[in-house]
Amino acid sequence: MQSIREIYKIGHGPSSSHTMGPKKAAEMFLAKNPDAASIRITLYGSLAATGKGHLTDKILIDTCLPKPVTFEWKPLVFLPIHPNALKFEAINQDGKATGEWTAYSIGGGDIIDDHTNLNKISVYKLRHLSDILEWTFKNGATLWEYVNEHEGEGIWEYLKDVWDVMKAAIVRGIENEGTLPGVIHLPRKASSYYIKSKSYQGSLKRRGLAFAYALAVAEENASGGRIVTAPTCGSCGVLPAVLYSLMEGYEFSEIKILRALATAGLIGNLVKKNASISGAEVGCQGEIGTACAMAACLPPLNCLEGTPYQIEYAAEMGLEHHLGLTCDPVAGLVQIPCIERNAFAAARALDANSFAMLSDGKHRVSFDKMVNAMNQTGHDLPSIYKETSEGGLALFAGKYKKSDTGSNG
């Protein structure tokens, strides 16, 4: 299992699979083909279906500058390894291809190819939460201590950078107003939710502020702002919203926030290793469901330290109650229903946490089994419900031309 650094990537939205991943792939290809006169890029499957709405072409053009780029869009062609595939070709002055490479954007900004060994970088020995819980029991330790044991002290400086970027995204998102880019012309809501929530008291105020913080980050992501994948761009608002609520409402120290980030990163890492966090592969349950599971395992709002078994229960519920969630973005944009889902997943994470802390941590379906169930459910979903904008809400919520989403090339 890889470092939790692979869960928390700092970059620009709106999509880890459609912008961060392709940008990384383009940089890798350019480094190997510096003499190319131009670049030809073919996008396949989900990457082609919603590429324009996700700004894939823009990020690739910008990354390849000053070399010109031409595109081919093949949304109905799905390559075997992953639905998000793209082929690069280096074109010389005579118009002939001198180099070719096919890459796959597997979610969270990660890139693989036909020769990638996914198990080559291993930081953690154990790959199931049940085994990690046994380790915590034997050593009288917490889950964040398990992370520290394997990542080393250097992880805390990295997590501080992650937290700083998360906080900055909330502050910007609360201040920014106006309309988000794209054919939907969706107005931002975070600022008004924040102002209205401030006028309330008690639990309604806390819940309203959590909504506002999640909306703030998700809207920043939708506009191409700087965010942290947690575990993806499309679900990046859930975890910061809950963390910020803990910091602001309950005066949690920074070290407690960083330890919470370590615990949440471990949960996200387990899902990524044993299933998928890619909406194109398993639907939105892999993105927003995992984000909810990560946020649900944070220190509870009643400020009592949960046991590792209660944390496991909270994470399991966060994932379980998003089981089967489809990825069907309207017009191929990371806006509807993505932004609101961040807010509701933050609230659901708080509920799962409270529910688990009232229990003794015992329950019937383990987190590991739930991860397996989510993975199987995701692979059983038809492709129209996995980031192609060809079914579900994307089909019925509005009449937008397919040329707006990039699905016809």
Secondary structure, DSSP 8 states (H G I E B T S, - for coil): ---GGGTS-EEESS-IIIIIHHHHHHHHHHHH-TT-SEEEEEEEHHHHHTTTTTTHHHHHHHHHTTS-EEEEEETT---SS-SEEEEEEEE-TTS-EEEEEEEEEEETTEEEETT--TTS----S--SHHHHHHHHHHHT--HHHHHHHHH-THHHHHHHHHHHHHHHHHHHHHH--SB-SSTT--B--HHHHHHHHHTS-HHHHHHHHHHHHHHHHHHHHHTT-EEE-SS-STTTTHHHHHHHHHHHHH---HHHHHHHHHHHHHHHHHHHHHS---HHHH-GGGTHHHHHHHHHTS--TT-----HHHHHHHHHHHHHTTTT--B--GGG-S-TTHHHHHHHHHHHHHHHHHHHHTS-S--SS-HHHHHHHHHHHHHHS-GGGBSSSSSTHHHHS----HHHHTTT-
